[in-house]
């Protein structure tokens, strides 16, 4: 088994609130084709396809029966992952690293405009206790936010400043859904969703898809590629308890574990070795908690990073120069979008939101309720 796996192409259409002009199958086909075109290869070069999809959010059982073909998997080895789009990347990586495959297309999608998102989230809870309590994505995020603010006595202005930062960054990203800056007052005065969570502190639910082409050194050797290969240096993932009462909502132990796995594999000994961070900020609180679990600061000290501007574009830990999920959030594949953005940064192809001299990037994704599961990927030139 070789641990050397490269990303050689990416496909991602501009993320939108609604893509009424495209059927889901068309969106997936165009995204897969864009990734192949970007890599400079054709479908015949693929030997397998990994799908990241949610039957519940797609609104059909065994959705891969319909979606595999537009994703490029006709008469190809195909497998589906249902945890998150970023988990599909992990499986795609292992398929190539195993030596059994040379070229893998990893693709994931989410069309939130066509699903009753919060109803689907509520149905993911057990039917005996939690479902009847009305728990869903927003309410559980509110519980997480309340736990964090209460434990560390953090000013509500701190999470609001996270949103101001990310929305400003999103204005520079042509692929983002939201291109309007907001002020601190805009965030603090926005509608209360689940105390203390404000409307603008929660990521929108968007339509979008993303695809990445993974390749082995054997495939890349002696081949003239359109893009410089970007190597997957480290990966890690972990999942915490399903039940909220069995974990500390003010912190993410699963992200800490996933990060340590990825750091060890990539040989990262100092976080200043990482030039840019793409974090799946399903809310401002997800980002603050991620700072601490990733080791950018001690527990309860994320506010200092915000107050000192250390996670801004020109800071020593640039976080979400793309605008993050709070500017574009195709929910199920939001973590894979973070990898795509990290890939573009390290490839020096992030256009208006490029971080100068970015050579190494970290992408993080979350799944489940209130940071239950987390994944980390480290990319480098």
Beta strands, then each sheet from edge to edge (+ up, - down):
strand 1: 5-11
strand 2: 48-52
strand 3: 77-81
strand 4: 103-111
strand 5: 192-194
strand 6: 197-198
strand 7: 207-216
strand 8: 230-239
strand 9: 276-279
strand 10: 360-367
strand 11: 373-380
sheet 1: 3+ 2+ 4+ 7- 1+ 8- 11+ 10- 9-
sheet 2: 5+ 6-
end
